[in-house]
């Protein structure tokens, strides 16, 4: 039985060097893109690339390890990529569906966290309120991964940045155009782009911008990395020099009552052939999926040669394998 009475101490980010990154990991949990440093992102992408090219080298590396997945929202990519990833690394994953264990109903979140720590080596939490993930992590001695919350979707950003790096062989000074809603995907992408030195131009309808708190935080990061972040209400301005054109659904889970209003507000922000024709010819198209074809993006664009959407979806597997490997094996 695992002893969860004491949490392992985390090393400060400055303790991580290029030579020691493979052995040392500064943070215990991955709740948002705030926790990870640019050096750790770079090391994670290098490992993910190796895992993608030669998966057989890593078979069995997490033998005897287990991952528990406590989901309050449905999922395909997040669930399958983590389950397959653990299996390929030699470990096992246990899925707990929303109807089986709704957080805080049958028993307190604190008790759930303390019990699951005795069974598993890490946990993935996918829920609505980000505070639930933070509460779980505070009471857990094992690494906790945010599989999605209303505030952040950091695992998606790992795959996004890895895909761009894969296509352009760098992230530094890459221009990303995000068109659509200022949601959890954009929040995480802002942090990720700022930390790796990429530029991000987001075009959103008025009233759908990220919070001032997040934007202030991003501004501090960009002062160190030189990344440029711009917000506007004009998609044609955002895509002017874009290497990657990114969009997401206009109506996320839990926003169904706002559907009609959102469809009206976002209609000018549809990623279609007219908008894409104004982007550089070598730009790629990205979408975190699931896509509402004909709403935020057209079939024509999804199926175009410029679409990297399904490469992006595949890369959830490789980046998350690297993430869970580091979190489960790091010396802190």
MIDRENFI-291347 format. One line per field, with one value per residue (C-alpha): residue in one letter; x, y, z. Coordinates in Angstrom, 3 decimals, m for minus. Layout:
<recs>
res = A	...
c1 = X	...
c2 = Y	...
c3 = Z	...
</recs>
This chain:
<recs>
res = X	X	X	X	X	X	X	X	X	X	X	X	X	X	X	X	X	X	X	X	X	X	X	X	X	X	X	X	X	X	X	X	X	X	X	X	X	X	X	X	X	X	X	X	X	X	X	X	X	X	X	X	X	X	X	X	X	X	X	X	X	X	X	X	X	X	X	X	X	X	X	X	X	X	X	X	X	X	X	X	X	X	X	X	X	X	X	X	X	X	X	X	X	X	X	X	X	X	X	X	X	X	X	X	X	X	X	X	X	X	X	X	X	X	X	X	X	X	X	X	X	X	X	X	X	X	X	X	X	X	X	X	X	X	X	X	X	X	X	X	X	X	X	X	X	X	X	X	X	X	X	X	X	X	X	X	X	X	X	X	X	X	X	X	X	X	X	X	X	X	X	X	X	X	X	X	X	X	X	X	X	X	X	X	X	X	X	X	X	X	X	X	X	X	X	X	X	X	X	X	X	X	X	X	X	X	X	X	X	X	X	X	X	X	X	X	X	X	X	X	X	X	X	X	X	X	X	X	X	X	X	X	X	X	X	X	X	X	X	X	X	X	X	X	X	X	X	X	X	X	X	X	X	X	X	X	X	X	X	X	X	X	X	X	X	X	X	X	X	X	X	X	X	X	X	X	X	X	X	X	X	X	X	X	X	X	X	X	X	X	X	X	X	X	X	X	X	X	X	X	X	X	X	X	X	X	X	X	X	X	X	X	X	X	X	X	X	X	X	X	X	X	X	X	X	X	X	X	X	X	X	X
c1 = 0.000	1.298	2.072	0.513	1.261	3.993	4.274	7.566	9.257	9.483	12.691	12.641	12.728	16.203	17.564	16.801	19.689	19.900	22.021	19.770	16.313	15.935	16.442	14.904	11.439	10.700	6.951	4.783	1.495	0.484	m2.619	m2.013	0.785	1.863	3.693	6.047	9.150	10.380	13.339	11.027	8.797	11.813	12.905	9.388	9.133	12.485	11.289	7.902	9.678	11.782	8.701	6.882	9.759	10.757	7.903	9.312	12.316	9.988	7.844	7.685	9.303	6.358	5.795	4.068	2.819	m0.834	m2.812	m6.315	m8.552	m11.390	m13.622	m16.648	m16.886	m17.058	m13.960	m12.532	m9.032	m8.063	m9.245	m7.954	m4.584	m3.861	m5.074	m3.136	m0.113	0.017	m0.441	2.385	4.656	3.811	1.520	m2.234	m4.948	m8.223	m11.113	m13.771	m16.805	m18.893	m21.886	m19.695	m18.124	m19.399	m16.931	m18.023	m21.353	m20.785	m17.739	m15.581	m12.993	m10.372	m11.155	m11.239	m7.774	m6.294	m7.699	m6.701	m3.136	m2.888	m3.708	m2.170	1.042	m0.683	m4.162	m5.842	m8.806	m11.242	m13.936	m15.710	m14.391	m10.615	m10.746	m11.725	m8.480	m6.506	m8.254	m7.552	m3.863	m3.549	m4.703	m2.810	0.743	0.879	1.194	m2.117	m2.746	m5.454	m7.296	m9.472	m11.213	m13.317	m10.205	m7.386	m6.593	m2.800	m2.479	m4.003	m1.454	1.399	0.136	m0.497	3.022	4.582	2.666	3.825	7.404	7.105	5.884	8.277	11.179	11.059	8.708	10.775	9.187	6.482	3.247	0.051	m3.352	m6.183	m9.689	m12.734	m13.558	m11.403	m11.833	m9.748	m7.881	m6.824	m5.899	m3.463	m2.186	m1.387	0.848	2.435	3.196	4.586	6.901	8.376	8.875	6.130	3.885	0.124	m2.527	m6.049	m9.179	m12.281	m15.700	m16.031	m16.867	m15.196	m11.613	m9.459	m9.530	m7.439	m5.688	m4.432	m3.398	m1.391	0.332	1.129	2.582	5.131	6.200	6.580	8.946	11.355	10.870	10.239	7.014	4.395	0.732	m1.984	m5.758	m8.162	m11.685	m10.498	m9.606	m7.982	m5.537	m4.719	m3.837	m1.731	1.627	0.420	2.301	m0.630	m4.329	m6.147	m9.815	m12.047	m15.769	m17.934	m20.169	m18.309	m19.711	m21.857	m22.615	m25.532	m27.998	m25.859	m25.787	m28.008	m26.339	m22.873	m23.633	m24.650	m21.655	m19.061	m20.325	m17.778	m15.006	m15.578	m12.363	m13.277	m11.574	m12.107	m10.223	m7.592	m6.842	m5.452	m3.002	0.479	0.385	2.500	0.365	m1.295	m4.802	m5.365	m8.372	m8.350	m11.525	m14.307	m15.180	m18.653	m18.265	m19.993	m19.862	m16.390	m14.700	m15.825	m15.480	m13.408	m10.787	m10.729	m10.122	m7.657	m3.971	m3.094	m4.954	m2.766	m5.795	m5.428	m1.655	m2.470	m4.924	m2.378	0.232	m1.907	m0.678	3.031	3.193	1.113	3.300	6.290	4.439	3.365	6.801	8.478	5.938	6.076	9.847	11.283	13.664	12.593
c2 = 0.000	3.406	5.794	9.172	10.783	13.021	14.906	14.905	18.282	20.037	21.633	25.221	25.659	27.177	23.802	22.302	22.288	20.896	18.008	17.118	17.700	14.025	13.087	16.039	17.493	20.693	20.377	17.629	18.484	19.615	21.696	24.406	25.685	27.879	25.024	24.086	26.047	26.640	24.315	21.557	22.052	21.668	18.485	17.080	17.717	16.014	12.970	12.961	13.057	10.040	8.182	8.908	7.807	4.729	3.685	0.198	1.615	2.744	m0.382	m1.448	1.706	2.228	m1.426	m1.692	1.894	2.894	5.935	6.717	8.893	10.627	12.250	14.486	15.363	12.937	12.501	10.569	11.929	12.587	9.223	7.051	8.804	8.393	4.778	3.737	5.728	3.945	0.578	1.266	2.222	m0.992	0.440	0.391	3.050	2.938	5.043	6.405	7.767	10.748	8.618	6.264	8.852	12.444	14.644	15.720	13.853	10.392	11.506	14.572	15.506	15.433	11.828	10.751	12.208	10.605	7.173	7.154	8.093	4.727	2.881	4.827	6.612	9.575	10.917	12.685	14.851	16.136	18.359	21.707	23.974	24.335	24.720	21.037	19.993	22.325	20.913	17.367	18.174	19.814	16.590	14.186	12.982	11.704	13.831	15.272	16.140	18.454	16.534	19.628	22.210	25.241	27.399	25.422	22.554	22.189	18.676	19.998	22.817	20.329	18.574	21.896	23.217	19.854	19.734	23.218	22.328	19.155	21.081	24.044	22.538	25.399	27.319	30.452	33.412	31.185	33.110	31.476	32.920	31.859	32.695	32.163	31.982	33.112	29.756	27.195	26.222	29.800	30.375	27.467	28.352	31.889	30.548	27.971	30.380	32.975	30.453	29.024	32.405	32.027	34.928	34.642	36.845	36.095	37.382	37.206	38.851	41.651	40.315	36.931	37.904	36.091	37.475	40.483	38.337	35.921	38.719	40.431	37.136	36.587	40.088	39.290	36.106	37.825	40.377	37.507	35.506	38.227	36.593	38.945	38.543	40.537	40.547	41.988	41.614	41.103	37.588	38.962	40.950	37.908	35.613	38.088	36.403	33.193	29.929	28.201	29.112	27.653	27.529	25.745	25.213	28.226	26.344	24.238	21.702	23.513	26.439	24.874	27.504	30.204	28.437	30.746	33.912	32.503	31.397	34.958	36.543	34.215	33.895	36.399	34.327	31.102	29.613	29.120	29.310	33.080	33.709	31.070	32.597	35.643	33.597	32.648	29.734	27.506	28.012	25.029	24.704	23.441	22.449	20.641	18.651	17.775	20.092	21.395	21.267	24.174	26.337	27.438	25.688	24.372	20.863	22.256	23.621	20.539	18.292	20.609	19.683	22.432	20.725	19.425	18.645	14.872	15.033	17.336	14.782	11.969	14.010	14.018	10.442	11.189	14.323	12.770	9.675	11.935	13.875	10.874	9.299	12.413	12.898	9.272	8.804	12.243	12.630	15.629
c3 = 0.000	m0.923	1.954	1.176	4.529	3.148	m0.105	m1.912	m1.968	m5.303	m6.509	m7.741	m11.504	m11.364	m10.188	m13.598	m16.053	m19.567	m18.323	m15.400	m16.885	m17.801	m14.127	m12.314	m12.728	m10.829	m10.307	m8.852	m10.558	m14.039	m13.378	m15.960	m18.171	m15.253	m13.525	m16.343	m17.345	m20.890	m20.218	m19.053	m22.092	m24.341	m22.576	m22.720	m26.473	m27.066	m25.144	m26.908	m30.255	m29.288	m28.068	m31.309	m33.542	m31.571	m29.264	m28.804	m26.913	m24.142	m23.838	m20.206	m18.820	m16.441	m15.618	m12.253	m12.383	m12.456	m13.482	m12.205	m14.400	m12.584	m15.208	m14.646	m18.353	m21.304	m23.424	m26.326	m27.023	m23.409	m22.151	m24.993	m25.300	m21.589	m21.486	m24.585	m23.445	m20.097	m21.788	m24.250	m21.350	m19.531	m16.867	m16.388	m16.332	m14.390	m15.703	m13.348	m15.211	m14.022	m13.039	m11.025	m8.767	m8.980	m7.137	m3.686	m3.667	m2.249	m0.294	0.081	m2.535	0.205	1.058	m2.586	m3.163	m0.056	m0.937	m4.603	m3.626	m1.910	m5.143	m8.018	m8.998	m10.675	m11.345	m14.256	m13.285	m15.915	m14.470	m14.599	m11.833	m11.854	m8.064	m7.796	m9.472	m7.211	m4.127	m5.245	m5.793	m2.358	m0.738	m2.987	m2.579	m6.161	m9.328	m10.501	m14.157	m15.430	m18.143	m18.722	m16.577	m17.407	m16.959	m18.583	m20.951	m20.596	m22.070	m25.273	m25.398	m25.098	m28.229	m29.986	m29.451	m30.240	m33.531	m34.523	m33.575	m35.645	m38.703	m38.530	m36.557	m34.052	m31.795	m31.416	m33.251	m34.729	m35.311	m34.082	m34.985	m32.709	m33.939	m31.749	m28.063	m25.140	m23.440	m21.562	m24.734	m25.433	m21.785	m21.884	m25.347	m24.158	m21.410	m23.680	m26.519	m24.137	m22.478	m25.682	m27.365	m29.948	m30.955	m30.601	m32.187	m31.011	m32.750	m30.565	m30.446	m27.921	m24.496	m25.001	m24.160	m21.568	m18.028	m17.051	m14.448	m17.105	m19.468	m16.713	m15.965	m19.643	m19.926	m17.231	m19.024	m22.397	m20.869	m20.227	m23.434	m26.020	m27.143	m28.597	m27.659	m29.432	m29.053	m31.614	m32.957	m36.535	m37.766	m40.915	m38.792	m36.677	m39.590	m41.555	m40.845	m39.237	m39.410	m37.683	m37.754	m34.750	m33.771	m31.279	m30.756	m30.003	m27.555	m25.004	m22.540	m20.004	m22.352	m24.209	m22.974	m24.615	m27.963	m30.046	m28.765	m29.298	m32.856	m33.682	m31.971	m33.488	m37.065	m38.487	m36.887	m38.802	m40.191	m43.844	m47.215	m47.423	m44.184	m44.871	m48.288	m46.491	m44.433	m45.712	m48.152	m45.921	m42.798	m41.166	m39.728	m36.181	m34.099	m30.760	m31.613	m31.400	m34.285	m35.046	m38.800	m40.481	m37.352	m36.224	m39.169	m42.541	m43.941	m46.776	m44.389	m42.154	m45.169	m46.898	m47.377	m44.915	m42.082	m39.256	m37.107	m36.997	m36.514	m33.605	m32.208	m32.540	m30.714	m27.585	m27.172	m27.536	m25.400	m22.620	m22.609	m22.076	m19.386	m17.327	m17.664	m16.271	m13.499	m12.364	m12.500	m11.676	m8.769	m6.705
</recs>
